[in-house]
Amino acid sequence: MTNLQRLLLEGEYVGTYKYALLISIARWAVENPHWEEGRELDVAALAPHFLELYWPQAKPFAVADRVQEPGLPYGDWEDPELAGVLLQDRGQRQARQAPRILKEILRAYRECGGVLSKLDPGARIALERSVRKTIRDMPLWKLQTLRSSQKPAEVLYHPGRNGYHLRFAPGVAASFAHFAPLVEEIARSAWLRHVLRSNPGLLGAHARVESFLFPDARNGLRLLRAPLLEAQGDRCFYCDGSLRRSMAVDHFLPWARYRRDLGHNFVLAHQRCNSSKSDTLAGLPHLERWVERNQLHGEVLGSRFDDLRIPHDQRLVQRVATSLYELAEAEGADLWLGPGSMAVIQPEWRQILGAVG
Ligand SMILES: [Zn+2]
């Protein structure tokens, strides 16, 4: 679970293949409870699950029984054959080009009237073979690639024969079986959010419900700019560049790792530094500067937070920092130093935070 969480927080998710792969592995693991440690698995065994996951998504999206009208701001593919199919990718150059697998599934879908079990057996075999190739080419190694490095971390599995095989790391297959419902839940909700963000036009209502239920604090932080500017000047907290052009309120301890907005956790940074840091913990020079800032300005900041009705608890935030850096050390995690620059955590974080080893 530690490794999986690391892949979710530190991996890059431009499409939905990785979520499909995680769910497929979990479902497969439940079906194979006594998988022998070290045995190679042909990813062909994952293909039926992968196919079943994408099958319903290959048809044009419709609300209730109303089939979509052309020209709505979703399903805006370059390929007219896919009109109305929800986008699964975002932020990439080829975002409007359909993933090969969706096209092939769509064709099969039409061939058998949308009922997978009615698909001609030969066509099904061909389709699963193609899915197997997609798994090998797309998510299999990318799933384990962290933003900080080009080389896969291989925390869940290692490569096996001819690129189509993998070997699970010790205990991983059993853990996937054990935690299958949790993996499924996490991967599904990440997948849903991904599709919502990729198709904002139509799904605004769903997205609004989600952000109503689980408000994303990142939207309401402009108030913090003034007090933070007073405390740190108009320089980026991380790179010390001028903030005149772009300014973001950054959760020093990442929001994805600690979802409470406590005043002393915020710093001002460039948009670019903020999004490059993303969900990773900041490196030790940054940690040192953050502790210093709170020592020097913590009290003044506290009373400004009071004026703005922003909750704060400096000692609690420091304790959360200790807890997060402790976990990072146990994982041997990389810390973020700057755009494109990471370094493995060093034990000195304890001195910086005044934590007893
Ligand atoms: Zn910066």
Residues whose N, C-alpha, C, O or C-beta is under 5 A from the ligand:
A	BS01	ZN	C236 Y238 C239 D240 G241 H270 C273
